[in-house]
Amino acid sequence: MNNQLSLIYVFFSLSVFFILLFLYSLPKKNHPYLLYFGLFLATMSINLLGVWQLNKALGYLTLLKYASYGAGTFFLLFYEQIFGQGLHKINQKLWQLHLLCWGMIILLSLSSIVRLEASFFPYSILNIATVIYIAIITISKAHSGNNDAKIFTLGLLSLILTLIIDISLAIKISNYAPSQTTTWGLLVFTCCLTAILLKRYIARGSEFIYETFTFHQDPIELKMKADSMVLHTLKNEINRLFYLNERSKRIVSSKDDSIRELLVKNFEAMDESLSHMNEMILAVKKTDNVVLNLRNHSFNEVVFEAVSNFQAGIDNSIELEVKADDSINLEIDPLHVKECVLNLLSNSLEAIEHSNGKIRISLYRQGHEAVLQVSDNGKGIHPDHIQDVITPLFTTKKTVSHHGVGLYYVYYVVNKHGGTLSIPYSELRKGTTIQVRMPLKKTTTRIRRVNTFEKNKSHAG
């Protein structure tokens, strides 16, 4: 029993630790995944108290039994924070379903309509279906994610596998034996999550707590995805050209008086297809030729020059506000960094669809990094598109001049400088904040990520 109690104390302690981390992050950013994971650990600990029948040792109250049924809800809330709402908001609907079931179990039990123990079987079936879904989705997400995603998936699958084993035993799908393998799955998962946070702490110091916990693709994988999209588009356009060519041959062979007009329309359509193909190829190849010419240069000077050039091309309806610390010198390529700043400003401008537009640019030091932040009060980014904003060729703009390369170019260049690109805030109809962090001293360690807080409708170029 002492070993069992020790494990429960460990999980409760970790629960308190994650909740305290959440409270610590509140002054700057609100990251509920820390709170939800802490509450999940607490409710799982309560579950273990009941399963191991330690109620006499610790005074296991009926109220705590009700709390133990909340583990699924808190875990799904945590999962939604990491992987988003999912297709048709299924992740959100799952935690809402679990919350509804939890509330009904408490209500029916308190009303003496159904005994608390009698609700265990149907609720366990729901839990098994849920964890199988999570396992499938997580594996598919991890396949296209970074190393952190793979570590997270290893821990999560350990937890899911042991949960399925224990739940199936408990509902007598096979002979029940209270081995509680879930304890070890939970321990592995908690260790994996803690290892990821520790890794980020080593890389960023205490500032890691203000970052959103998400997993993202390597730039090379994004590039390959873009190449695949270009090939698909080229195939469609080439088929269109074949059709137009055959149609032109048929028109030439006819004696219709309107032959000239029809030929002109065909050739114009062919020119349009050829131009479209050429522009897409050039847009994707934009990052192929990025060779950095690094030198010690004033980051402030680059930013102010970009803002000045940008301001000369816009009207007075957009309010620009610039705040900057004293001169910050970095090892950068001024030309590429300036282009990045102009891309960020252009994105903000295109996101503003009203007459009271505001763009705020902030430049400051934070720890061992220089931070550039561009905020606007534009349309924000739609929840369904937040994970795609840096994907090459992704765009929601209807004009043919936009190829969805702007933010990917910024991400690529910043990454080559050893920095990071993040979207700490975006809300529909309220605006977006994009943040670039550059190391004050060039290091060999490079964390590649795009962090996202709210999910949004892309206004990437």
C-alpha positions in Angstrom: 0.0 0.0 0.0 2.9 2.4 0.7 4.1 2.1 -2.9 0.6 2.8 -4.2 0.3 5.9 -1.9 3.7 7.1 -3.1 2.5 7.0 -6.7 -0.7 8.9 -5.8 1.3 11.5 -4.0 3.6 11.9 -7.1 0.6 12.4 -9.4 -1.0 14.9 -7.0 2.3 16.8 -6.7 2.6 17.0 -10.5 -1.0 18.1 -10.6 -0.3 21.0 -8.3 2.9 21.8 -10.2 1.0 22.1 -13.6 -1.7 24.2 -12.0 0.9 26.5 -10.5 2.6 26.9 -13.9 -0.8 27.9 -15.3 -1.3 30.5 -12.5 2.3 31.8 -13.1 1.6 32.3 -16.8 -1.6 34.3 -16.2 -0.2 37.8 -16.1 1.0 37.6 -19.7 -0.7 34.7 -21.4 -3.5 32.3 -20.5 -2.6 28.8 -21.5 -5.4 26.5 -20.1 -3.7 23.3 -21.3 -1.5 23.5 -18.1 -4.7 23.8 -15.9 -6.5 21.1 -17.7 -3.6 18.6 -17.5 -3.2 19.4 -13.8 -6.9 18.7 -13.2 -6.7 15.5 -15.3 -3.8 14.3 -13.1 -5.8 15.2 -9.9 -8.9 13.3 -11.1 -6.8 10.3 -12.2 -5.2 10.2 -8.7 -8.7 10.1 -7.2 -9.6 7.2 -9.5 -6.6 5.3 -8.3 -7.6 5.9 -4.7 -10.9 4.2 -5.4 -9.5 1.4 -7.5 -6.8 0.5 -4.9 -9.5 0.8 -2.2 -7.4 3.3 -0.1 -10.5 5.1 1.1 -9.9 4.0 4.6 -6.4 5.2 4.6 -7.1 8.7 3.2 -10.8 9.2 3.9 -12.1 8.7 0.4 -15.3 10.8 0.3 -18.3 10.3 -2.0 -17.7 13.8 -3.4 -14.3 12.6 -4.6 -15.9 9.7 -6.4 -18.0 12.1 -8.4 -14.8 14.1 -9.2 -13.1 11.0 -10.5 -15.6 10.9 -13.4 -14.3 14.2 -14.7 -10.9 12.8 -15.8 -12.2 12.3 -19.4 -13.5 15.8 -19.7 -10.3 17.4 -18.4 -8.1 15.3 -20.7 -10.2 16.1 -23.8 -10.0 19.8 -22.9 -6.2 19.5 -22.7 -6.2 17.6 -26.0 -8.2 20.3 -27.7 -5.7 22.9 -26.6 -2.8 20.9 -28.2 -4.4 19.7 -31.4 -7.2 22.2 -32.0 -10.9 21.5 -32.5 -10.4 19.0 -35.2 -12.6 18.2 -38.2 -16.1 19.5 -37.7 -15.0 20.6 -34.2 -15.1 16.9 -33.1 -12.6 17.5 -30.3 -14.7 20.2 -28.8 -17.9 18.1 -29.2 -16.2 15.2 -27.4 -15.3 17.1 -24.2 -18.8 18.6 -24.2 -20.3 15.1 -24.5 -18.1 13.9 -21.6 -19.0 17.0 -19.5 -22.7 16.3 -20.2 -22.3 12.6 -19.2 -20.4 13.6 -16.1 -23.2 16.0 -15.0 -25.9 13.5 -15.7 -24.1 10.8 -13.7 -23.8 13.2 -10.7 -27.5 14.3 -11.0 -28.9 10.7 -11.4 -26.8 9.4 -8.5 -27.7 12.3 -6.1 -31.4 11.8 -7.1 -31.0 8.1 -6.2 -32.4 7.2 -9.7 -29.2 5.3 -10.7 -26.5 4.0 -8.4 -23.1 5.6 -9.1 -21.5 2.2 -9.7 -24.2 1.3 -12.3 -23.0 4.2 -14.6 -19.5 2.8 -14.8 -20.2 0.4 -17.7 -21.8 2.8 -20.2 -19.3 5.5 -19.3 -16.4 3.1 -19.8 -17.7 2.2 -23.3 -17.7 5.9 -24.1 -14.1 6.2 -22.8 -12.9 3.3 -24.9 -14.4 4.8 -28.1 -12.9 8.2 -27.3 -9.3 7.0 -26.6 -9.3 4.9 -29.8 -10.3 8.0 -31.8 -7.6 10.0 -30.0 -5.0 7.3 -30.8 -5.8 7.4 -34.5 -5.8 11.2 -34.7 -2.6 11.6 -32.7 -0.6 9.1 -34.8 -1.7 11.0 -38.0 -0.7 14.3 -36.4 2.6 13.1 -35.1 3.5 11.7 -38.5 3.7 15.3 -39.9 4.9 16.9 -36.7 8.3 17.6 -35.1 10.3 15.6 -32.6 8.3 17.0 -29.7 5.1 15.6 -31.3 6.7 12.2 -31.6 7.7 12.2 -27.9 4.2 13.4 -26.9 2.6 10.6 -29.0 4.8 7.9 -27.5 3.6 8.9 -24.0 0.0 9.4 -25.1 -0.2 6.0 -26.8 1.3 4.4 -23.6 -1.5 5.9 -21.6 -4.2 5.0 -24.2 -3.1 1.4 -24.4 -3.1 0.9 -20.7 -6.4 2.7 -20.3 -8.0 0.3 -22.8 -6.6 -2.7 -21.1 -7.8 -1.6 -17.6 -11.2 -0.4 -18.7 -11.8 -3.7 -20.7 -10.8 -5.7 -17.6 -13.0 -3.6 -15.3 -16.1 -4.0 -17.4 -15.4 -7.8 -17.6 -14.7 -7.9 -21.3 -12.0 -10.3 -20.0 -11.4 -11.5 -16.4 -10.9 -8.6 -14.2 -7.7 -8.2 -12.2 -7.0 -4.8 -10.5 -3.4 -4.6 -11.9 -4.0 -0.9 -12.9 -1.5 -0.8 -15.7 -2.9 2.7 -16.4 -0.7 3.9 -13.6 2.4 3.1 -15.6 0.9 4.5 -18.8 0.0 7.7 -17.0 3.5 7.9 -15.5 5.1 7.5 -19.0 2.8 10.1 -20.5 3.5 12.6 -17.7 7.3 12.1 -18.0 7.1 12.7 -21.8 5.2 15.9 -21.3 7.5 17.1 -18.6 10.5 16.2 -20.7 9.2 18.4 -23.6 8.6 21.3 -21.2 12.0 20.9 -19.7 13.6 20.9 -23.2 11.8 24.1 -24.0 12.9 25.6 -20.6 16.5 24.7 -21.4 16.2 26.4 -24.9 14.2 29.5 -23.8 14.5 29.9 -20.1 11.5 30.8 -18.0 9.9 32.5 -21.1 8.9 29.1 -22.4 5.8 29.2 -20.1 4.3 32.0 -22.2 4.4 29.9 -25.4 1.5 27.9 -26.6 2.2 24.2 -26.6 1.8 23.1 -30.2 3.6 20.9 -32.7 4.6 22.0 -36.2 6.3 20.7 -39.3 9.9 21.1 -40.4 10.4 23.8 -43.1 11.7 21.0 -45.5 8.5 19.1 -45.1 6.5 22.2 -45.8 8.6 22.8 -48.9 7.9 19.2 -50.1 4.2 19.8 -49.5 4.4 23.0 -51.6 6.2 21.2 -54.4 3.5 18.5 -54.5 0.8 21.2 -54.7 2.6 22.9 -57.6 2.9 19.6 -59.5 -0.9 19.0 -59.0 -1.7 22.5 -60.3 0.7 22.1 -63.2 -1.0 18.9 -64.2 -4.4 20.6 -64.2 -3.2 23.6 -66.2 -1.4 21.4 -68.7 -4.6 19.4 -69.3 -6.4 22.8 -69.8 -3.8 23.8 -72.4 -4.2 20.6 -74.3 -7.9 21.2 -74.4 -7.5 24.8 -75.6 -5.0 23.7 -78.2 -7.4 21.0 -79.7 -10.2 23.5 -79.6 -8.1 26.0 -81.5 -7.3 23.4 -84.2 -11.0 22.7 -84.7 -11.8 26.5 -85.0 -9.1 27.0 -87.6 -10.5 24.2 -89.7 -13.9 25.7 -89.7 -15.1 28.6 -92.0 -17.0 30.5 -89.3 -16.8 34.3 -89.6 -16.2 34.6 -85.8 -13.0 32.5 -86.0 -10.7 35.3 -85.1 -12.6 36.3 -82.0 -12.7 32.7 -80.7 -9.0 32.2 -81.4 -8.1 35.4 -79.5 -10.2 34.2 -76.5 -8.5 30.8 -76.6 -5.0 32.2 -76.8 -5.8 34.6 -73.9 -6.9 31.7 -71.8 -3.7 29.8 -72.7 -1.6 32.8 -71.7 -3.5 33.0 -68.4 -2.7 29.4 -67.6 0.9 29.7 -68.6 1.3 32.9 -66.4 -0.4 31.1 -63.5 2.0 28.2 -63.7 5.0 30.4 -64.0 3.9 32.6 -61.0 3.3 29.6 -58.8 6.7 28.1 -59.6 8.5 31.5 -58.9 6.6 31.9 -55.7 7.6 28.5 -54.3 11.2 28.9 -55.6 11.4 32.2 -53.7 13.0 30.4 -50.7 15.3 28.3 -52.8 17.6 31.3 -53.4 17.8 32.5 -49.8 21.5 32.7 -48.9 22.1 34.8 -45.8 24.7 37.5 -45.9 25.1 37.8 -42.1 26.6 40.8 -40.5 26.3 42.8 -37.3 23.6 45.3 -38.0 21.0 47.4 -36.2 17.7 45.5 -36.0 16.0 48.9 -35.3 17.4 50.4 -38.5 16.0 47.5 -40.6 12.6 47.7 -39.0 12.3 51.5 -39.2 13.4 51.4 -42.9 10.8 48.8 -43.7 8.1 50.7 -41.8 9.1 53.9 -43.7 8.9 52.2 -47.1 5.6 50.6 -46.2 4.1 53.8 -44.9 4.9 55.6 -48.2 2.6 53.2 -50.0 -0.5 53.4 -47.9 -3.1 56.1 -47.2 -3.8 58.0 -44.0 -6.7 55.7 -43.0 -4.3 53.3 -41.4 -2.8 54.3 -38.1 0.8 53.1 -37.6 2.3 53.0 -34.2 6.0 52.0 -33.6 7.6 51.4 -30.2 11.2 50.3 -29.9 13.9 49.9 -27.3 17.3 51.5 -27.8 19.4 50.1 -30.6 19.4 46.3 -30.8 22.3 44.9 -32.8 22.0 41.4 -34.3 23.8 39.0 -36.7 21.3 39.3 -39.5 20.9 39.7 -43.3 19.4 43.2 -43.4 17.8 42.7 -46.9 16.0 39.5 -46.1 14.9 40.7 -42.6 13.6 43.9 -44.1 11.6 41.8 -46.6 10.2 39.8 -43.8 9.0 42.9 -41.9 7.4 44.2 -45.1 5.6 40.9 -45.5 4.2 41.1 -42.0 3.1 44.6 -42.5 1.4 43.8 -45.8 -0.4 40.8 -44.2 -1.8 43.2 -41.5 -2.8 45.8 -44.0 -4.7 43.2 -46.1 -6.4 41.8 -43.0 -7.9 45.3 -42.3 -11.3 45.7 -44.0 -12.6 48.8 -42.3 -11.7 52.5 -42.1 -10.4 52.5 -38.6 -7.3 50.4 -39.2 -4.5 50.2 -36.7 -1.1 48.5 -37.0 1.2 48.4 -34.0 4.9 47.5 -34.3 6.9 46.7 -31.1 10.6 46.0 -30.9 12.2 45.1 -27.6 14.6 42.8 -25.8 13.4 39.8 -23.7 16.0 37.6 -22.1 18.5 36.5 -24.7 16.3 37.5 -27.6 15.1 40.5 -29.6 11.4 40.4 -30.2 9.5 42.0 -33.1 5.7 42.1 -32.7 3.3 43.2 -35.4 -0.4 43.6 -34.3 -3.4 44.7 -36.2 -7.2 45.1 -35.6 -8.1 43.3 -38.8 -10.4 40.3 -39.5 -8.2 37.7 -37.6 -7.6 34.1 -38.6 -10.4 31.5 -38.8 -10.0 28.6 -36.4 -10.0 26.1 -39.3 -7.0 27.8 -40.9 -4.7 28.5 -38.0 -2.6 25.4 -38.6 -2.1 26.2 -42.3 -1.0 29.8 -42.2 2.7 29.1 -42.9 2.0 26.3 -45.4 3.3 27.4 -48.8 0.6 28.2 -51.4 -2.1 28.3 -48.7 -4.2 31.4 -49.0 -7.9 32.4 -48.5 -7.5 35.5 -50.7 -9.4 35.4 -54.0 -7.1 37.5 -56.1 -4.7 35.6 -58.4 -1.7 37.7 -57.2 -1.7 36.0 -53.8 0.1 32.6 -53.7 0.2 32.0 -50.0 4.0 32.3 -49.6 4.4 35.5 -47.5 4.3 34.0 -44.0 6.2 30.9 -45.2 9.0 33.1 -46.5 9.1 34.9 -43.1 9.1 31.6 -41.2 11.9 30.3 -43.5 14.2 33.3 -43.2 13.6 33.7 -39.4 14.4 30.0 -38.9 17.6 30.3 -40.9 18.6 33.1 -38.5 18.0 30.7 -35.6 14.8 32.5 -34.6 11.1 31.6 -34.2 7.9 32.9 -35.7 4.7 32.7 -33.5 1.1 33.8 -33.5 0.4 34.5 -29.8 -3.0 36.0 -30.4 -5.7 36.0 -33.1 -9.4 36.5 -32.8 -12.0 36.8 -35.6 -13.1 40.4 -36.2 -10.6 41.7 -33.5 -7.2 41.2 -35.0 -3.9 39.2 -35.0 -0.5 39.5 -33.4 2.5 38.0 -35.1 5.8 37.7 -33.2 9.3 37.2 -34.4 12.1 36.3 -31.9 15.7 36.5 -32.9 18.7 35.4 -30.8 20.9 38.3 -29.6 23.8 35.9 -30.0 23.8 33.4 -32.8 23.6 29.8 -31.4 23.8 26.4 -33.0 20.5 25.3 -31.2 17.5 26.0 -33.4 13.9 25.4 -32.3 11.7 25.2 -35.3 8.1 26.0 -34.7 5.1 28.2 -35.3 3.1 28.6 -32.2 -0.6 29.4 -32.4 -3.0 30.5 -29.7 -6.3 31.3 -31.2 -7.2 29.6 -34.4 -8.1 31.9 -37.2 -8.7 32.8 -40.9 -5.5 33.2 -42.7 -4.5 36.5 -44.1 -1.2 35.1 -45.2 -0.2 36.4 -48.6 
